[in-house]
Amino acid sequence: VAVLDRLFSDYIRRFASCELHGVGGILCSSQMQCSHIKSRRFISTRWLPENAICACAKHHRWQHDHPVDNALALIELFGQERIDFIQKVWNKGEKPDRVALAKWLREELKKAA
């Protein structure tokens, strides 16, 4: 799990810019983090690329402190279709193939390097 979490975080943060820039009237910080849309405690969506965004530390904190405003901002920025897709994957409850996922993430990170 720890290896996949690190690879996934690196993948989400690969472009190093906050996808919530300007949201909530917050000035971005320089520290980028992998921020999950649906909690990472759910294995079926934990490493789903559509379920995470690159957010600065300030916006990531804002997301947790303002769940309703965050939900509205995510729909506005990324569309209801993305939220529905995440929910659909979560509803299935399937566990991802961790070996295949790690291989794919490593390949994608090499492309971005």
C-alpha positions, 0 to 999 in steps of 0.5 A: 500500500505504501509504495502504491500511495507514493507512486500515485501521489507522485503521479497526481503531483507530476505537474506541480500546480494546484488545481484549485488555484483561486478557489475559496479566495485562498492564495496557494502555498508551494507544497503540492499534495495529492488530494482525494475527492472521495476519501482514500480509505476506500480501496476501490477508488484510492488509486483511481486517477479521476478521484484525486487532484493536485492541490496545494497544502492550503487548498487541501486543508480548505477542502477538509474544512469546507466540505460543502463548498468543496463539493460545489467547487469540484463539480464546477471545476471538473463536472458532475460526470467525473463525480458520478464516475467516481461514485460508480467505481466506488459502488462496484467496490472492486479491488484494483490489481495492485501489481498492474497499477504499480507498473502503469504508474511507473510507466506514466511517471517515466513519460512525465520525466 
